[in-house]
Amino acid sequence: MAKKLYVGGLPYSTTEDELREAFSQAGAVESASIIMDRMTGRSKGFGFVEMTSDEDAQKGIDLWNGKDFGGRTLTVNEARPMEERPKNNFRGGDRGGYSGGGRGGNTGGGGRSW
């Protein structure tokens, strides 16, 4: 059964192919992915490697955890399931809608003019 590993501390220039190649030294790699920032399109400096067996996964941890990779020290451990996060609500709470305040004429309240 495949086991997914978390790999932190990656150099930001690391490619998925380089990550796959590094962990293939420990055994058969099913997949390798680097997590990218949605806004910038740049690496976040961590990723996941899925090894085909528990034994190969442990070898990958033993081989790379705490070791130098491209000038940075890696943190490698068994990946935990992603926790459920609340969806972002950009309203920022219950502020209501149009305030209609008594200042500023037709500015919609608050005295600001756009």
Beta strands, then each sheet from edge to edge (+ up, - down):
strand 1: 3-8
strand 2: 29-36
strand 3: 43-51
strand 4: 68-69
strand 5: 72-73
strand 6: 75-78
sheet 1: 2+ 3- 1+ 6-
sheet 2: 4+ 5-
end
